[in-house]
Amino acid sequence: MNDRTFDRPVFVKTGEVRVEEIGCLADAFRFLQEWPKNRRGPIFDTALRACQRAYDGQVPMSVARDAFAGFARSAKILDDISAAMPWMTAPKTGHGGVSA
């Protein structure tokens, strides 16, 4: 695993039906750079600073991931992918994961 990869991705809504996976610092930095300037604020700044500090090795990657997820939650773009696609997390039964 890359040392700049999150232990689990953050999923953000980028449109009506589009969901984007943020799985590493590079993804988070790109997303934050593209975020509209008029929608930035203290929580955005905290997420960006946490990602920068994780990049510099000053804080664990989990701090950057949690800060990014907090920003996404506050911006109302955090997506609970397990709720959106329950087939991804449902227990497999029978042959090939198909219920009888």
C-alpha positions, 0 to 999 in steps of 0.5 A, a space after each residue: 500500500 502506498 504510504 499516501 493512500 487512505 486506509 479506506 476511501 472517502 466517497 463524495 457526490 460531484 453531481 446529481 448522480 456522479 460519485 467520486 472516490 477519494 482514496 489518497 492524498 493526491 485525490 484529496 489535493 486535486 479535489 480541494 484545489 478544484 473546490 469553488 473559492 466562494 465555498 471555502 471556509 474554516 473547515 475547508 482550510 482545516 482539511 487542506 492543512 491536515 492533508 498538507 501535514 500528512 504529506 509532510 509526515 507530521 500527522 498520520 494519514 487517518 487524520 487527513 482522511 478524517 479531516 477530508 471526510 469532515 469537510 465533505 460532510 459539512 459541504 453535504 457532499 459526503 456519500 455513504 457508498 455502502 447505503 447507496 450500493 448494498 450489494 457491495 457489502 451484503 454477505 455472499 450466499 450460495 454459489 457465486 454470491 447468488 441467493 437461491 
